Amino acid sequence: MDDTNAPMQGDWRRYPYQLVPGDSQLDFPAAEGTHRDYESDTWYLSGQLTGEASGRHFAFIVIFNRNRPAPEVVADFYTLALFDVDQATYGTFTDYDMPPKNMEPGARPKLTSAEGYLDLSYDSSAGTSTWRACRDSAGELIPYTYDFAAVGRDHEAADMELRLRVSSTRPPVPVGGSTYDGKIIACLQDDTYSYFQTGMRMEGTLRWGDVDEVVVGDSGHIDRQWFPSYAGGGATGGDARGQAHEWHTISLDNGVDLSVWRQFDRRVGNALVPFTGMTAAYSDGTAPVCVEDLEVTTTGYVRWPNTVRPLMRPPSRARYLPNRYTLSSKELELELVCEPLVHAPAHALPIEYMEGPYRYHGTMGGRPVTGFGIAEATNAMYRDWELVDVLATQFARQDSKSQNWESAIEELRSLIARRDAADVLDYLDREIRPLLSVLSDDDSGELLEILDDLANATREGLT
């Protein structure tokens, strides 16, 4: 665990501010700007908002992604998503600036970004979105204070517009605290930089379809990464699905904010890889803490909605992503149950990204806690040995009356491992399907769909 008595360097409320002694990459305000020597640079903002007049609850995410996989190649994108938390609905928009179209004569990059401070602009098909550092009357930067304007057109053709003044009540935090000083392995890449900032106060307007609200919020999260190589395959020989992650940004009602990472190498059995851990930031000025005894249990999956198409061709029509979890850490004395507030919030990013608002409840330090956050997953399950895990997890959720399903699933795993497709298909029909007969039609319908998807993956050799 980190040294919780380690002081922060200087007054974080003033620029310049040195987050990590001796590492200029994390000096502010330059850390907020573009890093030209890195192939991928990502700016992320999310938050929970409340309509001042109506009291309605909303959430949002926005991503500006700058990619230079080769010196003359631009491969950028921008995403905006809005969530109606009360109605459990969402809208999502992604715009790309990709070859070959952007290599035509006269083409100009849609994304512009400044070095030394935050100034982003992206010209999308729905209009121009900006995220800029504010300045005082003398033209000096106002630390950690931004004007933000994001526009989009959701997947049901409704216009989206979010305009906010954003300011921070907490200092930036290096991912991994003083254990890693914000220099981690991410997307299987050494020397990736990452920091986050929470306690963002937000006020402005939200327009989305028939929604037109003045909104306020105090649970915002800024997240930043810059990668030495292209994030979407730079460490996997161009295989964007060769690595995956799960990520939670959580604000608890005891004043603790959490950044939770799990990362996987999908080329070697979804092996858990660094950086996997939890960074805790405290409202009382205590130094951030990093713990790596993170334990996660997936308690539910959801099928990817094929109405939302990733940029890259899907490897299979049937893909499932985790959407329910329990999180725990003995070092933090933390136990949390994580429950989604929107069903299957899929976004048209390069690969499968499912991301949306969550409620959290449990205990920390022996005391009850609740919280709100955003969770993201990219580890889509579609191979036969993955779908058997999906089947087992959803079987358990149905509280099956059958006493034999656990042993039947284990036998199915063994057959899949032996790579005998005929035996697997025979066992699915002979032993697994009859177990569903004791369930109601509502309970068995989802399991039958997973069973059919598993059979198709076996026939197609998706191993």
Secondary structure, 3 states (H helix, E strand, C coil): CCCCCCCCCCCCCCCCEECCCCCHHHEECHHHCCCCCCCEEEEEEEEEEEECCCCCEEEEEEEEEEECCECCECCEEEEEEEEECCCCEEEEEEEEECCCHHHCCCCCCCEEECCCCCEEEEEECCEEEEEEEEECCCCCEEEEEEEEEEEEECCCCCEEEEEEEEEECCCCEECCHHHHCCEEEECCEEEEEEEEEEEEEEEEEEEECCEEEEEEEEEEEEEEEEECCCCCCCCCCCCHHHEEEEEEEEEECCCEEEEEEEEEEHHHCCEEEEEEEEEEEECCCCCCEEECCCEEEEEEEEECCCCCCCCCCCCCCCCEEEEEEEEEECCCCEEEEEEECCCCCEECCCCCEEEEEEEEEEEECCEEEEEEEEEEECCCECCHHHHHHHHHHHHHHCCCCCCCHHHHHHHHHHHHHCCCHHHHHHHHHHHHHHHHHHCCHHHHHHHHHHHHHHHHHHHHCCC
